[in-house]
Amino acid sequence: MLTDMHVHLQDIPDPLMCKSILSLGQDLRTGQFVCNGTRPEDWQAVEKFAAEDRRVVPFFGVHPWYAGKLPSDWYGLLEDFLKRNPKAGVGEVGLDKACPVDFARQTEVFHRQIEIAGRFARPLSIHCVRAASAILNVLKRSLPPNTRFMIHSYQGSKEMMRELLNLGAYISFSWKSLQRDTEESIALMRNVPLDRLLLETDFPYTEPGRVGADAHDEKYYETLQGVYDLAERAKGVDVEALEKAVWKNGTAFLSGAPAR
């Protein structure tokens, strides 16, 4: 059974396409879609997907792209969504030095979401672009004990990954990140312990920073199967063992004991 540990169903432009993706999942052995919100305006849509399909796991969070334009009551709204959805995580959160939002404001919003994840004992899905050192420093200072977290669509160095793993991170790879430099990415994946590896599509963001022009249902399953195929090659295990390991890791990240 396949799991997609980071997807944005609410950002798929065509509702019928989204319905098709979820329907096809039954035939293509996809048992879990971890759907990440990015701002208060899309949390209700994420909640609705989860209410209508038990395979959808909701995450509610503020992406660094949107940290500069938040309603004054955003934190209270986040609390309300987490209280209503006891299986929900906090995400997509993080830091991004490639976007124009003031970095101090990004950091403030990130800190507050780490705090609420710890208080509610919920897992964190973290976005990191050109900010690995800053992310690491924040986590070292502020990560509440026993808080589970994943770095989604990892594209950093082997050295930085080692430090994140030491803090208890799960490392997730997306099709998009792997395709930028397949051999280097596969080498990086080889250094992730099998019990800390997660896989994702980040669909419909098949292009850096934007929804891809080819974001359709067939492309979704191409990206999901593609990332599993590359992981099988990198880890040197058969497909059944890989699927079982990633499913087990996803379960531990979402609801089990932290890795550290």
BALOBA-1460 file (C-alpha; in Angstrom, 3 decimals):
// residues 260
<rec num="1" residu="m" x="0.000" y="0.000" z="0.000"/>
<rec num="2" residu="l" x="1.340" y="3.420" z="-0.997"/>
<rec num="3" residu="t" x="1.227" y="6.576" z="1.099"/>
<rec num="4" residu="d" x="1.680" y="10.137" z="-0.134"/>
<rec num="5" residu="m" x="3.124" y="12.035" z="2.826"/>
<rec num="6" residu="h" x="2.704" y="15.546" z="1.409"/>
<rec num="7" residu="v" x="0.083" y="16.704" z="-1.079"/>
<rec num="8" residu="h" x="-2.120" y="19.786" z="-1.586"/>
<rec num="9" residu="l" x="-5.471" y="18.459" z="-2.792"/>
<rec num="10" residu="q" x="-7.113" y="21.845" z="-2.239"/>
<rec num="11" residu="d" x="-4.778" y="23.463" z="-4.802"/>
<rec num="12" residu="i" x="-5.624" y="21.117" z="-7.658"/>
<rec num="13" residu="p" x="-7.337" y="23.497" z="-10.119"/>
<rec num="14" residu="d" x="-10.075" y="21.140" z="-11.323"/>
<rec num="15" residu="p" x="-12.339" y="19.580" z="-8.629"/>
<rec num="16" residu="l" x="-13.187" y="16.728" z="-10.996"/>
<rec num="17" residu="m" x="-9.478" y="15.959" z="-11.370"/>
<rec num="18" residu="c" x="-9.123" y="15.829" z="-7.614"/>
<rec num="19" residu="k" x="-12.079" y="13.467" z="-7.382"/>
<rec num="20" residu="s" x="-10.485" y="11.298" z="-10.070"/>
<rec num="21" residu="i" x="-7.183" y="11.127" z="-8.170"/>
<rec num="22" residu="l" x="-8.928" y="9.930" z="-5.015"/>
<rec num="23" residu="s" x="-11.037" y="7.450" z="-6.985"/>
<rec num="24" residu="l" x="-8.055" y="6.031" z="-8.867"/>
<rec num="25" residu="g" x="-6.243" y="5.588" z="-5.568"/>
<rec num="26" residu="q" x="-8.461" y="2.634" z="-4.775"/>
<rec num="27" residu="d" x="-7.257" y="0.796" z="-7.882"/>
<rec num="28" residu="l" x="-3.623" y="1.912" z="-7.569"/>
<rec num="29" residu="r" x="-3.180" y="0.860" z="-3.926"/>
<rec num="30" residu="t" x="-2.876" y="4.359" z="-2.485"/>
<rec num="31" residu="g" x="-4.134" y="4.169" z="1.070"/>
<rec num="32" residu="q" x="-3.201" y="7.571" z="2.462"/>
<rec num="33" residu="f" x="-3.012" y="11.187" z="1.321"/>
<rec num="34" residu="v" x="-1.480" y="13.624" z="3.822"/>
<rec num="35" residu="c" x="-3.068" y="16.912" z="2.745"/>
<rec num="36" residu="n" x="-1.283" y="20.087" z="3.864"/>
<rec num="37" residu="g" x="-2.927" y="23.462" z="4.246"/>
<rec num="38" residu="t" x="-0.833" y="26.581" z="3.666"/>
<rec num="39" residu="r" x="-2.954" y="29.470" z="5.009"/>
<rec num="40" residu="p" x="-6.200" y="30.013" z="6.948"/>
<rec num="41" residu="e" x="-8.136" y="30.481" z="3.703"/>
<rec num="42" residu="d" x="-7.619" y="26.853" z="2.642"/>
<rec num="43" residu="w" x="-7.961" y="25.059" z="5.992"/>
<rec num="44" residu="q" x="-11.698" y="24.529" z="5.566"/>
<rec num="45" residu="a" x="-11.157" y="22.841" z="2.201"/>
<rec num="46" residu="v" x="-8.518" y="20.544" z="3.728"/>
<rec num="47" residu="e" x="-10.901" y="19.702" z="6.562"/>
<rec num="48" residu="k" x="-13.660" y="18.893" z="4.060"/>
<rec num="49" residu="f" x="-11.455" y="16.482" z="2.093"/>
<rec num="50" residu="a" x="-10.628" y="14.625" z="5.299"/>
<rec num="51" residu="a" x="-14.274" y="14.489" z="6.376"/>
<rec num="52" residu="e" x="-15.324" y="13.040" z="3.016"/>
<rec num="53" residu="d" x="-12.518" y="10.483" z="2.587"/>
<rec num="54" residu="r" x="-10.963" y="8.606" z="5.501"/>
<rec num="55" residu="r" x="-7.703" y="8.179" z="3.534"/>
<rec num="56" residu="v" x="-7.053" y="11.929" z="3.700"/>
<rec num="57" residu="v" x="-5.088" y="13.065" z="6.758"/>
<rec num="58" residu="p" x="-5.471" y="16.835" z="7.321"/>
<rec num="59" residu="f" x="-2.629" y="19.174" z="8.240"/>
<rec num="60" residu="f" x="-3.302" y="22.834" z="9.035"/>
<rec num="61" residu="g" x="-0.552" y="25.421" z="8.925"/>
<rec num="62" residu="v" x="0.860" y="28.657" z="7.584"/>
<rec num="63" residu="h" x="3.419" y="28.294" z="4.806"/>
<rec num="64" residu="p" x="6.223" y="30.896" z="4.901"/>
<rec num="65" residu="w" x="4.946" y="32.351" z="1.607"/>
<rec num="66" residu="y" x="1.827" y="33.513" z="3.470"/>
<rec num="67" residu="a" x="3.339" y="34.525" z="6.819"/>
<rec num="68" residu="g" x="3.230" y="38.223" z="5.900"/>
<rec num="69" residu="k" x="-0.523" y="38.430" z="5.251"/>
<rec num="70" residu="l" x="-2.305" y="36.726" z="8.112"/>
<rec num="71" residu="p" x="-5.553" y="37.722" z="9.820"/>
<rec num="72" residu="s" x="-5.095" y="38.879" z="13.398"/>
<rec num="73" residu="d" x="-6.932" y="35.813" z="14.719"/>
<rec num="74" residu="w" x="-4.968" y="33.216" z="12.711"/>
<rec num="75" residu="y" x="-3.494" y="31.524" z="15.775"/>
<rec num="76" residu="g" x="-6.887" y="31.068" z="17.423"/>
<rec num="77" residu="l" x="-8.258" y="29.700" z="14.154"/>
<rec num="78" residu="l" x="-5.425" y="27.179" z="14.020"/>
<rec num="79" residu="e" x="-6.225" y="26.059" z="17.558"/>
<rec num="80" residu="d" x="-9.873" y="25.598" z="16.605"/>
<rec num="81" residu="f" x="-9.051" y="23.450" z="13.565"/>
<rec num="82" residu="l" x="-6.686" y="21.269" z="15.598"/>
<rec num="83" residu="k" x="-9.245" y="20.828" z="18.370"/>
<rec num="84" residu="r" x="-11.913" y="19.799" z="15.854"/>
<rec num="85" residu="n" x="-9.564" y="17.375" z="14.107"/>
<rec num="86" residu="p" x="-7.716" y="15.264" z="16.697"/>
<rec num="87" residu="k" x="-5.799" y="13.308" z="14.045"/>
<rec num="88" residu="a" x="-4.571" y="16.428" z="12.226"/>
<rec num="89" residu="g" x="-0.982" y="17.631" z="12.064"/>
<rec num="90" residu="v" x="0.557" y="21.083" z="11.765"/>
<rec num="91" residu="g" x="1.791" y="21.942" z="8.296"/>
<rec num="92" residu="e" x="2.945" y="23.143" z="5.948"/>
<rec num="93" residu="v" x="5.185" y="25.377" z="8.068"/>
<rec num="94" residu="g" x="8.816" y="26.463" z="7.826"/>
<rec num="95" residu="l" x="11.261" y="29.005" z="6.423"/>
<rec num="96" residu="d" x="12.040" y="30.088" z="2.870"/>
<rec num="97" residu="k" x="14.812" y="32.554" z="1.999"/>
<rec num="98" residu="a" x="13.828" y="32.467" z="-1.672"/>
<rec num="99" residu="c" x="10.493" y="34.194" z="-1.055"/>
<rec num="100" residu="p" x="10.055" y="37.938" z="-0.428"/>
<rec num="101" residu="v" x="8.277" y="37.658" z="2.944"/>
<rec num="102" residu="d" x="10.259" y="39.267" z="5.778"/>
<rec num="103" residu="f" x="12.420" y="36.520" z="7.284"/>
<rec num="104" residu="a" x="11.912" y="37.719" z="10.864"/>
<rec num="105" residu="r" x="8.143" y="37.444" z="10.330"/>
<rec num="106" residu="q" x="8.529" y="33.962" z="8.840"/>
<rec num="107" residu="t" x="10.565" y="32.933" z="11.872"/>
<rec num="108" residu="e" x="8.005" y="34.342" z="14.310"/>
<rec num="109" residu="v" x="5.150" y="32.441" z="12.635"/>
<rec num="110" residu="f" x="7.256" y="29.276" z="12.476"/>
<rec num="111" residu="h" x="8.045" y="29.498" z="16.214"/>
<rec num="112" residu="r" x="4.379" y="29.867" z="17.103"/>
<rec num="113" residu="q" x="3.417" y="26.831" z="15.041"/>
<rec num="114" residu="i" x="6.147" y="24.723" z="16.606"/>
<rec num="115" residu="e" x="4.750" y="25.734" z="19.993"/>
<rec num="116" residu="i" x="1.198" y="24.730" z="19.118"/>
<rec num="117" residu="a" x="2.352" y="21.402" z="17.652"/>
<rec num="118" residu="g" x="4.101" y="20.633" z="20.920"/>
<rec num="119" residu="r" x="1.140" y="21.720" z="23.044"/>
<rec num="120" residu="f" x="-1.317" y="19.587" z="21.042"/>
<rec num="121" residu="a" x="1.201" y="16.727" z="20.542"/>
<rec num="122" residu="r" x="0.801" y="16.899" z="16.756"/>
<rec num="123" residu="p" x="3.362" y="16.117" z="14.020"/>
<rec num="124" residu="l" x="4.980" y="18.913" z="11.998"/>
<rec num="125" residu="s" x="5.516" y="19.026" z="8.227"/>
<rec num="126" residu="i" x="8.353" y="21.479" z="7.552"/>
<rec num="127" residu="h" x="9.179" y="23.419" z="4.377"/>
<rec num="128" residu="c" x="12.818" y="24.471" z="3.990"/>
<rec num="129" residu="v" x="14.266" y="26.445" z="1.068"/>
<rec num="130" residu="r" x="17.745" y="27.969" z="1.386"/>
<rec num="131" residu="a" x="17.210" y="28.078" z="5.147"/>
<rec num="132" residu="a" x="18.551" y="24.796" z="6.476"/>
<rec num="133" residu="s" x="20.869" y="26.368" z="9.072"/>
<rec num="134" residu="a" x="18.087" y="28.635" z="10.328"/>
<rec num="135" residu="i" x="15.629" y="25.717" z="10.519"/>
<rec num="136" residu="l" x="18.168" y="23.654" z="12.423"/>
<rec num="137" residu="n" x="18.851" y="26.472" z="14.890"/>
<rec num="138" residu="v" x="15.140" y="27.017" z="15.537"/>
<rec num="139" residu="l" x="14.542" y="23.306" z="16.092"/>
<rec num="140" residu="k" x="17.513" y="22.965" z="18.424"/>
<rec num="141" residu="r" x="16.272" y="25.868" z="20.531"/>
<rec num="142" residu="s" x="12.515" y="25.493" z="20.376"/>
<rec num="143" residu="l" x="11.345" y="21.986" z="19.410"/>
<rec num="144" residu="p" x="9.211" y="20.688" z="22.291"/>
<rec num="145" residu="p" x="10.223" y="17.265" z="23.649"/>
<rec num="146" residu="n" x="8.824" y="14.260" z="21.778"/>
<rec num="147" residu="t" x="7.517" y="16.348" z="18.871"/>
<rec num="148" residu="r" x="7.541" y="14.374" z="15.626"/>
<rec num="149" residu="f" x="8.598" y="16.264" z="12.511"/>
<rec num="150" residu="m" x="9.422" y="15.678" z="8.868"/>
<rec num="151" residu="i" x="11.401" y="17.785" z="6.393"/>
<rec num="152" residu="h" x="9.374" y="17.633" z="3.237"/>
<rec num="153" residu="s" x="10.875" y="17.499" z="-0.282"/>
<rec num="154" residu="y" x="14.398" y="17.432" z="1.124"/>
<rec num="155" residu="q" x="17.061" y="19.124" z="-1.024"/>
<rec num="156" residu="g" x="19.806" y="19.951" z="1.469"/>
<rec num="157" residu="s" x="23.261" y="18.568" z="2.095"/>
<rec num="158" residu="k" x="24.223" y="15.211" z="3.558"/>
<rec num="159" residu="e" x="25.816" y="16.972" z="6.530"/>
<rec num="160" residu="m" x="22.687" y="18.990" z="7.318"/>
<rec num="161" residu="m" x="20.551" y="15.896" z="6.934"/>
<rec num="162" residu="r" x="22.694" y="14.092" z="9.493"/>
<rec num="163" residu="e" x="22.078" y="16.864" z="12.027"/>
<rec num="164" residu="l" x="18.343" y="16.814" z="11.381"/>
<rec num="165" residu="l" x="18.253" y="13.042" z="11.776"/>
<rec num="166" residu="n" x="20.033" y="13.432" z="15.110"/>
<rec num="167" residu="l" x="17.151" y="15.661" z="16.233"/>
<rec num="168" residu="g" x="14.652" y="12.950" z="15.270"/>
<rec num="169" residu="a" x="13.639" y="14.083" z="11.783"/>
<rec num="170" residu="y" x="11.910" y="12.020" z="9.178"/>
<rec num="171" residu="i" x="13.261" y="12.909" z="5.740"/>
<rec num="172" residu="s" x="10.807" y="13.005" z="2.850"/>
<rec num="173" residu="f" x="11.658" y="13.104" z="-0.847"/>
<rec num="174" residu="s" x="9.361" y="14.281" z="-3.627"/>
<rec num="175" residu="w" x="9.434" y="13.452" z="-7.327"/>
<rec num="176" residu="k" x="10.080" y="17.123" z="-8.072"/>
<rec num="177" residu="s" x="13.157" y="17.329" z="-5.832"/>
<rec num="178" residu="l" x="14.580" y="14.049" z="-7.095"/>
<rec num="179" residu="q" x="14.259" y="15.008" z="-10.737"/>
<rec num="180" residu="r" x="16.515" y="18.059" z="-10.382"/>
<rec num="181" residu="d" x="19.595" y="15.894" z="-9.976"/>
<rec num="182" residu="t" x="18.618" y="12.264" z="-9.866"/>
<rec num="183" residu="e" x="22.009" y="10.707" z="-9.180"/>
<rec num="184" residu="e" x="22.890" y="13.171" z="-6.429"/>
<rec num="185" residu="s" x="19.435" y="12.804" z="-4.887"/>
<rec num="186" residu="i" x="19.636" y="9.016" z="-4.966"/>
<rec num="187" residu="a" x="23.027" y="9.201" z="-3.258"/>
<rec num="188" residu="l" x="21.471" y="11.446" z="-0.608"/>
<rec num="189" residu="m" x="18.559" y="9.056" z="-0.114"/>
<rec num="190" residu="r" x="20.989" y="6.198" z="0.466"/>
<rec num="191" residu="n" x="22.136" y="8.021" z="3.611"/>
<rec num="192" residu="v" x="18.655" y="8.131" z="5.141"/>
<rec num="193" residu="p" x="18.017" y="5.179" z="7.471"/>
<rec num="194" residu="l" x="15.174" y="3.095" z="6.093"/>
<rec num="195" residu="d" x="13.149" y="3.697" z="9.265"/>
<rec num="196" residu="r" x="13.265" y="7.498" z="8.746"/>
<rec num="197" residu="l" x="12.392" y="7.626" z="5.036"/>
<rec num="198" residu="l" x="9.140" y="9.160" z="3.776"/>
<rec num="199" residu="l" x="7.934" y="9.698" z="0.194"/>
<rec num="200" residu="e" x="5.590" y="12.274" z="-1.321"/>
<rec num="201" residu="t" x="4.358" y="13.992" z="-4.477"/>
<rec num="202" residu="d" x="3.896" y="17.629" z="-3.319"/>
<rec num="203" residu="f" x="1.216" y="17.598" z="-6.013"/>
<rec num="204" residu="p" x="0.064" y="19.742" z="-7.824"/>
<rec num="205" residu="y" x="3.349" y="21.640" z="-7.393"/>
<rec num="206" residu="t" x="5.174" y="19.708" z="-10.088"/>
<rec num="207" residu="e" x="7.258" y="22.795" z="-10.925"/>
<rec num="208" residu="p" x="9.324" y="24.881" z="-8.470"/>
<rec num="209" residu="g" x="7.040" y="27.224" z="-6.574"/>
<rec num="210" residu="r" x="3.950" y="26.794" z="-8.719"/>
<rec num="211" residu="v" x="1.229" y="24.460" z="-9.892"/>
<rec num="212" residu="g" x="2.490" y="22.596" z="-12.926"/>
<rec num="213" residu="a" x="0.862" y="22.960" z="-16.323"/>
<rec num="214" residu="d" x="0.731" y="19.145" z="-16.450"/>
<rec num="215" residu="a" x="-1.063" y="18.758" z="-13.092"/>
<rec num="216" residu="h" x="-3.630" y="16.111" z="-14.010"/>
<rec num="217" residu="d" x="-4.651" y="12.772" z="-12.532"/>
<rec num="218" residu="e" x="-2.309" y="10.647" z="-14.656"/>
<rec num="219" residu="k" x="0.601" y="12.947" z="-13.768"/>
<rec num="220" residu="y" x="-0.227" y="12.519" z="-10.103"/>
<rec num="221" residu="y" x="0.197" y="8.764" z="-10.223"/>
<rec num="222" residu="e" x="3.270" y="9.083" z="-12.432"/>
<rec num="223" residu="t" x="4.924" y="11.209" z="-9.745"/>
<rec num="224" residu="l" x="3.841" y="8.945" z="-6.882"/>
<rec num="225" residu="q" x="5.025" y="5.751" z="-8.569"/>
<rec num="226" residu="g" x="8.149" y="7.503" z="-9.803"/>
<rec num="227" residu="v" x="9.315" y="8.527" z="-6.346"/>
<rec num="228" residu="y" x="8.762" y="4.986" z="-5.048"/>
<rec num="229" residu="d" x="10.721" y="3.549" z="-7.991"/>
<rec num="230" residu="l" x="13.678" y="5.856" z="-7.299"/>
<rec num="231" residu="a" x="13.596" y="5.035" z="-3.593"/>
<rec num="232" residu="e" x="13.610" y="1.309" z="-4.371"/>
<rec num="233" residu="r" x="16.716" y="1.871" z="-6.493"/>
<rec num="234" residu="a" x="18.402" y="4.005" z="-3.850"/>
<rec num="235" residu="k" x="17.741" y="1.743" z="-0.885"/>
<rec num="236" residu="g" x="18.395" y="-1.555" z="-2.660"/>
<rec num="237" residu="v" x="15.302" y="-3.266" z="-1.263"/>
<rec num="238" residu="d" x="12.431" y="-4.896" z="-3.089"/>
<rec num="239" residu="v" x="9.260" y="-2.932" z="-3.693"/>
<rec num="240" residu="e" x="7.222" y="-4.791" z="-1.075"/>
<rec num="241" residu="a" x="9.791" y="-4.143" z="1.651"/>
<rec num="242" residu="l" x="10.018" y="-0.476" z="0.669"/>
<rec num="243" residu="e" x="6.250" y="0.033" z="0.702"/>
<rec num="244" residu="k" x="5.956" y="-1.627" z="4.112"/>
<rec num="245" residu="a" x="8.784" y="0.468" z="5.549"/>
<rec num="246" residu="v" x="7.417" y="3.788" z="4.273"/>
<rec num="247" residu="w" x="3.918" y="2.929" z="5.467"/>
<rec num="248" residu="k" x="5.269" y="2.033" z="8.911"/>
<rec num="249" residu="n" x="7.297" y="5.253" z="9.023"/>
<rec num="250" residu="g" x="4.273" y="7.302" z="8.004"/>
<rec num="251" residu="t" x="2.205" y="5.711" z="10.751"/>
<rec num="252" residu="a" x="4.916" y="6.413" z="13.326"/>
<rec num="253" residu="f" x="5.246" y="10.015" z="12.164"/>
<rec num="254" residu="l" x="1.508" y="10.658" z="12.221"/>
<rec num="255" residu="s" x="0.553" y="8.935" z="15.435"/>
<rec num="256" residu="g" x="3.389" y="6.961" z="16.962"/>
<rec num="257" residu="a" x="6.492" y="7.493" z="19.030"/>
<rec num="258" residu="p" x="9.085" y="9.997" z="17.817"/>
<rec num="259" residu="a" x="12.147" y="8.631" z="16.014"/>
<rec num="260" residu="r" x="14.727" y="9.953" z="18.492"/>
